[in-house]
Amino acid sequence: MARYIDADEAWMDAEDRGFEFWTSHTDIENVQRFLEQQTTVYAEPVRHGKWEKVNDKYPRYVCTMCNHLFNNKGYKFCPNCGAKMDEKEK
């Protein structure tokens, strides 16, 4: 399983340490130890969906990922499940 770290945080940590481990004679164990000490970022793959219009007398839309119903489709991400609304309309 992949472990993700915050690259900006790692860079700031390296600056705080004065880059003492980034010398010409740095060994891989020092770099590996440094990376293992970094905070893990928990990330999920981006899910993609689209808004589908519900055919009733009021304009409402459903997220194709979670089937949650909304009164408008103005969101770039589903407020319920977080899916990115960038799938193309048929």
Phi, psi and omega per residue, in radians:
M1 nan 2.360 -3.135
A2 -1.252 2.567 3.069
R3 -2.103 2.136 -3.090
Y4 -1.758 2.476 3.073
I5 -2.159 2.813 3.101
D6 -1.461 1.921 -3.064
A7 -1.108 -0.662 3.129
D8 -1.128 -0.747 3.114
E9 -1.122 -0.704 3.114
A10 -1.108 -0.711 3.129
W11 -1.107 -0.761 3.112
M12 -1.114 -0.681 3.096
D13 -1.095 -0.728 3.115
A14 -1.107 -0.718 3.098
E15 -1.115 -0.720 3.123
D16 -1.073 -0.579 -3.141
R17 -1.461 -0.042 3.127
G18 1.297 0.340 3.108
F19 0.988 0.463 -3.061
E20 -1.087 -0.362 -3.132
F21 -1.640 -0.051 3.135
W22 -1.738 0.829 3.121
T23 -1.676 3.015 -3.106
S24 -1.146 -0.348 -3.138
H25 -1.873 0.376 3.102
T26 -1.128 2.344 3.067
D27 -1.754 2.798 -3.056
I28 -1.073 -0.522 -3.136
E29 -1.124 -0.669 3.102
N30 -1.122 -0.771 3.131
V31 -1.144 -0.747 3.134
Q32 -1.087 -0.757 3.102
R33 -1.063 -0.748 3.114
F34 -1.047 -0.845 -3.112
L35 -1.135 -0.626 3.128
E36 -1.179 -0.403 3.141
Q37 -1.431 -0.201 -3.093
Q38 -1.279 2.637 3.120
T39 -1.156 2.369 3.106
T40 -1.406 2.365 3.063
V41 -1.797 2.200 3.131
Y42 -1.569 2.070 -3.075
A43 -2.238 2.585 3.056
E44 -2.053 2.633 3.054
P45 -1.064 2.549 3.115
V46 -1.260 2.247 3.060
R47 -1.703 2.507 -3.090
H48 -2.050 2.366 3.115
G49 -2.493 -2.942 3.072
K50 -2.658 2.864 3.077
W51 -1.559 2.241 3.041
E52 -1.974 2.303 -3.118
K53 -1.266 2.366 3.085
V54 -1.593 2.251 -3.094
N55 -1.468 1.530 2.980
D56 -2.507 -2.998 -3.009
K57 -1.348 -0.194 3.087
Y58 -1.959 2.468 3.120
P59 -1.265 1.837 3.100
R60 -2.308 2.757 -3.057
Y61 -2.354 2.593 3.133
V62 -2.075 2.459 3.062
C63 -1.315 2.278 -3.121
T64 -1.275 -0.210 3.131
M65 -1.567 -0.722 -3.037
C66 -2.098 -0.085 -3.136
N67 1.085 0.393 3.078
H68 -1.371 2.451 -3.059
L69 -1.687 2.357 3.130
F70 -2.304 2.728 -3.139
N71 -1.425 -0.296 3.077
N72 -2.535 2.906 -3.127
K73 -1.993 0.517 -3.094
G74 -1.359 -0.030 -3.114
Y75 -1.519 2.431 3.053
K76 -1.435 -0.368 3.074
F77 -2.278 2.549 3.098
C78 -1.189 2.148 3.116
P79 -1.135 -0.331 -3.111
N80 -1.517 -0.878 -3.039
C81 -1.978 -0.191 3.113
G82 1.492 0.067 -3.132
A83 -1.102 2.460 3.084
K84 -1.392 2.186 -3.062
M85 -1.556 1.319 -3.107
D86 -2.281 0.156 3.054
E87 -1.222 2.536 -3.107
K88 -1.329 2.518 3.072
E89 -1.262 2.557 3.105
K90 -1.503 nan nan
